[in-house]
Amino acid sequence: DVKVTQSSRYLVKRTGEKVFLECVQDMDHENMFWYRQDPGLGLRLIYFSYDVKMKEKGDIPEGYSVSREKKERFSLILESASTNQTSMYLCASSLSVDNEKLFFGSGTQLSVL
Amino acid sequence: QKEVEQDPGPLSVPEGAIVSLNCTYSNSAFQYFMWYRQYSRKGPELLMYTYSSGNKEDGRFTAQVDKSSKYISLFIRDSQPSDSATYLCAMSTGSQGNLIFGKGTKLSVKP
């Protein structure tokens, strides 16, 4: 079974803090994704990556950056957290460029106070 | 018009009922259609995957795609309390990074 592991289930941070969300997958998948999920807005793509050191902006990249130094690890960075970034963050991976099946982690519920 | 429309519910049914969940879409270029199930405080998990039109069956679950009507459905037969979750439709043209999700329908199956 594919396992996508997110480092924290719950995080509480203060406005202005730099926040790192870590995600690791164990199935040698090429693609990795970061989404946020908000009530009434559904899943929205923040960033994705096709390969190591590659990144592409999704629909809502503002206020976020990412890092993919190793194939199995994809980090989401909030440079200066704001209250409107309070959300459920979901990491996902997929096997390859032409494979649409996403495998999700359990999510990180981030609260920015 | 939004690209993918999905009724958020909530939908409440008695155990054993047949459940029908639906999504409509506007982009005729969508070719890959998926249903994800998301339990409370968990990430979504892939339930059904269909390419182009037609039906696909897996146990109590049947996915249908009608590209002419731009309409997809998920049917759950003999629904169980363990089916209580939010169901998300998702679709793609095949270009990476272009998976579009519906907002999800919350289903509750009462014993």
Interface residues (C-beta under 8 A of the other chain):
Chain A: V4 N31 F33 G40 L41 G42 L43 L45 F48 Y50 E56 G58 L90 A92 V97 D98 E100 K101 L102 F103 F104 G105 S106 G107 Q109
Chain B: P8 Y32 M34 Y36 R41 K42 G43 P44 E45 L46 Y49 L88 A90 S92 G94 Q96 G97 L99 F101 G102 K103 G104
